[in-house]
Amino acid sequence: RPPKGPAAAGAAAQAGGSGEGAAAPSSRPPSTGSVMRRPSPRAQSADASRRSSSAGGRRSTAGLQSNRKLVRNALEKYCLKGDANREQREQVLKSFDEELAAIERFIILFRSIHTGRHDLRALYGFSEGSWPRLLQVLPSPTSLEERMVAQCLRYDSGGKEFKEVPALQEPLSVADAVFLHPQYLQKSRVVVP
């Protein structure tokens, strides 16, 4: 039997470490930087419940999961927060709750990828296989297409921030918000409803 302890481990390493059985323990804790760990069942459950909405994770006719509650939260608590946006926020949320009640999947269009700011430009919803514009604050395309998208984002309601989603095959099916390529955007002029 080999001796135990840090001194024995150092001696074994110096001697070439030709021991039987397991490798000698290191005096340094293992690095977790490059090790991929599976999330615990509890973390998986929490992640799944974050993605589901108050609609119980309802799926629309195309199989897209509802993000209604998440997008409403993003509009209210992030995109249109503060006293300066109160009137616009109330108007947008009233329209969202009343006129757009039948829509379950939404995408927020942000103002410009050049600024990187998350200012609301328009709101799109999934309907009959396409993404028509439902609400417009600044001039924007009448419908969204995947080729127009420069960057996709998901809203993290816990951190109250948008996080970039890596390039995907179908970006509009997972995104909560997008930036478009500049050529698809008209010059910004305030639209008076």
KOLKOLKE-787350 format. One line per 8 residues: for each residue x, y, z of C-alpha. Coordinates in nm, 4 decimals, padded with zeros to 6 digits. Layout:
BEGIN
X:Y:Z | ... $
END
This chain:
BEGIN
00.0000:00.0000:00.0000 | 00.1412:00.3448:-00.0918 | 00.1612:00.6048:00.1887 | -00.1152:00.8712:00.2002 | -00.0908:01.2486:00.2252 | 00.0512:01.5446:00.0310 | 00.4155:01.4513:00.1034 | 00.3641:01.1029:-00.0402 $
00.1889:01.2497:-00.3467 | 00.4829:01.4819:-00.4101 | 00.7327:01.1968:-00.3702 | 00.5322:00.9781:-00.6087 | 00.5232:01.2591:-00.8661 | 00.8991:01.3078:-00.8397 | 00.9623:00.9347:-00.8685 | 00.7744:00.9198:-01.1980 $
00.4359:00.8345:-01.0485 | 00.4391:00.4701:-01.1532 | 00.1817:00.3634:-00.9019 | -00.0994:00.1201:-00.9210 | -00.4573:00.2369:-00.9034 | -00.5742:00.5991:-00.8996 | -00.3562:00.8998:-00.9725 | -00.1974:01.0772:-00.6795 $
-00.4025:01.3665:-00.5410 | -00.2866:01.7175:-00.6236 | -00.2390:01.9884:-00.3633 | -00.4233:02.2258:-00.5983 | -00.8047:02.2100:-00.6335 | -00.9252:02.0905:-00.9748 | -01.0019:02.3596:-01.2313 | -01.3628:02.3856:-01.3415 $
-01.2995:02.6327:-01.6228 | -01.2963:02.3814:-01.9070 | -01.5042:02.1057:-01.7514 | -01.8595:02.0779:-01.8800 | -02.1007:01.9871:-01.6040 | -02.4564:01.8758:-01.6472 | -02.7020:02.0995:-01.4671 | -02.8641:01.9437:-01.1649 $
-03.2260:01.8289:-01.2010 | -03.3240:02.1257:-00.9870 | -03.1422:02.3698:-01.2207 | -03.3005:02.2045:-01.5258 | -03.6441:02.2380:-01.3683 | -03.5849:02.6044:-01.2834 | -03.4645:02.6731:-01.6388 | -03.7679:02.4995:-01.7882 $
-04.0081:02.6912:-01.5659 | -03.8385:03.0203:-01.6617 | -03.8991:02.9465:-02.0254 | -04.2624:02.8556:-01.9786 | -04.5153:03.1301:-01.9567 | -04.8238:03.1902:-01.7483 | -05.0014:03.0138:-02.0287 | -04.8474:02.6954:-01.8925 $
-04.6033:02.6734:-02.1800 | -04.8819:02.6641:-02.4365 | -04.7759:02.6000:-02.7912 | -04.9138:02.7921:-03.0859 | -05.0387:02.6250:-03.4017 | -04.6858:02.6112:-03.5463 | -04.5433:02.4442:-03.2356 | -04.3733:02.7599:-03.1088 $
-04.3758:02.8013:-02.7325 | -04.5596:03.1041:-02.5989 | -04.3398:03.3884:-02.4769 | -04.6292:03.6251:-02.4065 | -04.5591:03.6769:-02.0338 | -04.1837:03.7088:-02.0882 | -04.2197:03.9725:-02.3628 | -04.4769:04.1688:-02.1631 $
-04.2380:04.1676:-01.8675 | -03.9489:04.2812:-02.0929 | -04.1560:04.5677:-02.2341 | -04.2758:04.6831:-01.8936 | -03.9643:04.6337:-01.6801 | -03.6848:04.6854:-01.9329 | -03.7638:04.8438:-02.2705 | -04.0095:05.1070:-02.1486 $
-03.9079:05.1486:-01.7843 | -03.8978:05.4812:-01.6022 | -04.1153:05.7895:-01.5703 | -04.0020:05.9304:-01.9050 | -04.1627:05.6322:-02.0815 | -04.4763:05.6079:-01.8660 | -04.7276:05.7264:-02.1268 | -04.5807:05.5120:-02.4059 $
-04.5498:05.2117:-02.1710 | -04.9158:05.2357:-02.0653 | -05.0297:05.2680:-02.4266 | -04.8155:04.9736:-02.5466 | -04.9187:04.7458:-02.2581 | -05.2876:04.8307:-02.3031 | -05.2627:04.7381:-02.6711 | -05.0644:04.4240:-02.5797 $
-05.3258:04.3094:-02.3265 | -05.6389:04.3970:-02.5226 | -05.5831:04.4071:-02.8991 | -05.3096:04.1408:-02.9122 | -05.4662:03.8957:-02.6642 | -05.4943:03.6190:-02.9268 | -05.1202:03.6192:-03.0108 | -04.8942:03.3859:-02.8078 $
-04.5504:03.4337:-02.9688 | -04.3865:03.7778:-03.0007 | -04.0572:03.9328:-03.1096 | -03.9425:04.2787:-03.0066 | -03.7534:04.4729:-03.2736 | -03.4888:04.7036:-03.1311 | -03.3944:05.0388:-03.2777 | -03.0436:04.9877:-03.4199 $
-02.7618:04.7368:-03.3919 | -02.5148:05.0262:-03.4262 | -02.6106:05.1754:-03.0902 | -02.6636:04.8386:-02.9199 | -02.9338:05.0034:-02.7086 | -03.2516:04.8118:-02.6452 | -03.4972:05.0818:-02.7516 | -03.8314:04.9541:-02.8810 $
-03.8848:05.0054:-03.2534 | -04.1709:04.7615:-03.3185 | -04.3434:04.4467:-03.1963 | -04.4081:04.1444:-03.4179 | -04.6231:03.8377:-03.3554 | -04.6419:03.4921:-03.5098 | -04.9600:03.4448:-03.7099 | -05.0400:03.1942:-03.9839 $
-04.6776:03.1066:-04.0604 | -04.5377:03.4598:-04.0740 | -04.4268:03.7430:-03.8441 | -04.6433:04.0508:-03.9195 | -04.5830:04.3831:-03.7442 | -04.8406:04.4340:-03.4680 | -04.7215:04.7586:-03.3141 | -04.4860:05.0273:-03.4430 $
-04.3021:05.3024:-03.2561 | -04.0492:05.3858:-03.5310 | -04.0623:05.2999:-03.9025 | -04.0062:04.9268:-03.9460 | -04.0699:04.6479:-04.1995 | -04.4284:04.5237:-04.2271 | -04.3129:04.1671:-04.1549 | -04.0009:03.9936:-04.0240 $
-03.8005:03.7415:-04.2228 | -03.5008:03.5433:-04.1021 | -03.2676:03.6935:-04.3649 | -03.3258:04.0390:-04.2109 | -03.2007:03.9404:-03.8652 | -02.8528:04.0566:-03.7622 | -02.8688:03.9465:-03.3966 | -03.1109:03.7419:-03.1844 $
-03.1644:03.7929:-02.8135 | -03.3493:03.6147:-02.5322 | -03.4844:03.7970:-02.2288 | -03.3583:03.6772:-01.8920 | -03.6332:03.7830:-01.6527 | -03.4220:03.6974:-01.3461 | -03.1345:03.9230:-01.4513 | -03.3669:04.1716:-01.6240 $
-03.1454:04.1782:-01.9326 | -03.1298:04.0553:-02.2898 | -02.8666:03.7968:-02.3779 | -02.7430:03.7144:-02.7254 | -02.8438:03.3800:-02.8740 | -02.5760:03.2114:-03.0881 | -02.6442:03.1798:-03.4621 | -02.9170:02.9247:-03.5229 $
-03.0970:02.7639:-03.8145 | -03.4332:02.9186:-03.7192 | -03.3549:03.2294:-03.5138 | -03.7103:03.3650:-03.5020 | -03.8436:03.0500:-03.3349 | -03.6347:03.1066:-03.0179 | -03.5722:03.4819:-03.0055 | -03.7588:03.7240:-02.7812 $
-03.5977:04.0256:-02.9494 | -03.3885:04.1034:-03.2578 | -03.1726:04.3641:-03.4230 | -03.2064:04.3884:-03.8019 | -02.9420:04.4521:-04.0648 | -02.9395:04.8286:-04.1324 | -03.0492:04.7952:-04.4964 | -03.3918:04.6693:-04.3773 $
-03.4538:04.9735:-04.1584 | -03.5846:05.3092:-04.2697 | -03.4498:05.6289:-04.1229 | -03.5854:05.6815:-03.7717 | -03.8806:05.9154:-03.7542 | -04.1288:05.9065:-03.4694 | -04.4575:05.7515:-03.5778 | -04.7623:05.9201:-03.4317 $
-05.0416:05.6629:-03.3879 $
END
